[in-house]
Amino acid sequence: MFRASLNDSLRISAIEQVEFLRRLADGKLPFSEGAQETVRRITIVEAAPGWILHAKTGWATHGAADGKADLGWVVGWLERDGRRWFYALNIDMPDPADAAKRLPLARRLLADIGAFGQRP
């Protein structure tokens, strides 16, 4: 999912990404439990009492010559009170500075649906 998903020859939908993450979070991928636990641990980007946020970002460049904006994505899940909210977000990034918007946007969307326990 990580490096390979940036290759234009491999297409994976947001739904497929979320299903992959669900299987990772449940330890149901065809890899050792130790390997899956390592990935779960290194995807933690933020934690506070009562919740843990997992994320992995990516960036696919198209090159200025074709006139397309780069594609940025962030996938992951939030764990709180025994529940999980999975997400996959893709954004067009016409400016490299847009890369910094991926995780804050995902976090804001999770907050908007009350996943952190309160709405802003």
C-alpha positions in Angstrom: 0.0 0.0 0.0 2.7 2.5 0.8 5.2 2.9 -2.0 3.4 0.8 -4.6 0.2 2.8 -4.3 2.0 5.8 -5.7 2.7 4.0 -9.0 0.2 4.9 -11.7 0.0 1.3 -12.8 -1.5 0.2 -9.5 -5.0 1.6 -8.8 -6.6 1.2 -5.4 -9.8 2.9 -4.4 -10.4 4.7 -1.1 -12.8 1.9 -0.1 -10.0 -0.7 -0.8 -7.6 1.4 1.2 -10.0 1.5 4.2 -10.6 -2.3 3.9 -6.8 -2.9 3.9 -6.5 -0.7 7.0 -9.3 -2.5 8.8 -7.6 -5.8 8.2 -4.3 -4.3 9.4 -5.9 -2.9 12.6 -7.5 -6.3 13.2 -4.3 -8.2 12.5 -5.9 -10.1 9.6 -3.3 -9.4 6.9 -1.2 -12.3 5.5 1.9 -11.2 7.4 3.2 -12.1 10.9 1.4 -10.5 13.8 4.8 -8.9 14.8 5.1 -7.2 11.4 1.5 -6.0 11.6 2.1 -4.7 15.2 5.2 -2.8 14.0 3.2 -1.1 11.2 0.4 -0.3 13.7 2.9 1.3 16.0 4.8 3.3 13.4 1.6 4.8 12.0 0.7 6.5 15.2 1.0 10.2 14.5 -0.8 11.6 17.5 -2.2 10.3 20.8 -3.9 11.8 23.8 -5.7 10.3 26.8 -8.5 8.2 25.4 -7.6 8.2 21.7 -4.9 7.3 19.1 -4.6 8.6 15.6 -2.9 6.5 12.9 -2.0 7.9 9.5 0.2 7.4 6.4 0.6 10.0 3.8 1.5 9.8 0.2 2.3 12.1 -2.7 2.1 11.2 -6.4 3.7 13.7 -8.8 2.5 14.2 -12.3 5.0 16.7 -13.4 4.4 20.2 -14.5 4.5 19.4 -18.2 1.2 17.5 -18.2 -0.7 20.3 -16.5 -2.1 18.1 -13.7 -1.9 18.9 -10.1 0.0 16.4 -7.9 -2.1 14.0 -5.8 -1.8 13.9 -2.1 -3.4 11.4 0.2 -3.6 10.4 3.8 -5.1 7.2 5.1 -5.5 5.8 8.6 -7.8 5.4 11.5 -8.7 6.8 14.9 -9.1 4.6 17.9 -11.3 5.9 20.8 -13.1 4.1 23.5 -12.9 0.7 21.8 -14.2 2.1 18.5 -12.4 2.8 15.2 -13.0 5.4 12.5 -11.2 4.6 9.2 -10.5 7.2 6.6 -8.9 7.6 3.2 -8.6 11.2 1.8 -7.2 12.3 -1.5 -6.6 15.9 -2.5 -5.3 17.7 -5.6 -2.2 19.6 -4.7 -1.5 22.3 -7.3 1.1 23.8 -4.9 3.7 21.7 -3.0 2.7 23.7 0.2 -0.7 21.9 0.0 1.0 18.7 1.2 0.9 20.1 4.8 -2.9 20.3 4.6 -3.5 16.5 4.3 -3.4 15.4 7.9 -5.0 18.5 9.4 -7.9 18.2 6.9 -8.4 14.5 7.8 -8.2 15.4 11.5 -10.8 18.1 11.0 -13.2 15.8 9.2 -12.9 13.2 12.0 -13.6 16.0 14.5 -16.6 17.2 12.5 -18.2 13.7 12.8 -17.5 13.5 16.5 -14.9 10.8 16.3 -12.7 12.6 18.9 -15.7 12.6 21.3 -16.9 16.2 20.8 -17.7 18.4 17.9 -15.7 21.6 17.5 
